[in-house]
Amino acid sequence: MSGKDEDEVLEEAAMAHEDHRARTFLAGLAIGALVGAGVALLFAPQSGAETRRVMSKKAKTLAKEARERYEAMREKVKHARHHEAAGAEDDDLDEDA
C-alpha cells in the first residue's frame, strides 16, 4: 500500500461512512421539518394574521408571568438575605456576651 497500513485505510473508510450517515440524517431531518411546516400551514384552522395575534398575546402573557416570577424570587432572596444578616448579627452578639 502507499504508506498506509490496512488499519488506517479501514478507519478512514469507517469515518467517511459515519460522516455520510450523519449528513444523510441531517438532510432528512431538514426536509422533514420543511414538509411538516408546510403541512401545518396548509391545515391551520386560522389565518396568518390571526395566528400572529394569538402568538403575540401569548408572548406578552408569558413575559408578564416571567417578570412576576422574577420579582417574587427577588423578594424571597432579599428576605432570606435580611434574615441571614440578622442571624449573623445575633451570633455576633452571643459571642460578645
KAWO-V507552 format. One record per helix or strand of 2 or more residues. SS is the DSSP state (H for helix, E for strand). FROM is the first residue (numbers start at 0). LEN is the number of residues. If there is no record, write none. Layout:
# KAWO-V507552
ss;from;len
SS;FROM;LEN
SS;FROM;LEN
This chain:
# KAWO-V507552
ss;from;len
H;5;37
H;47;49
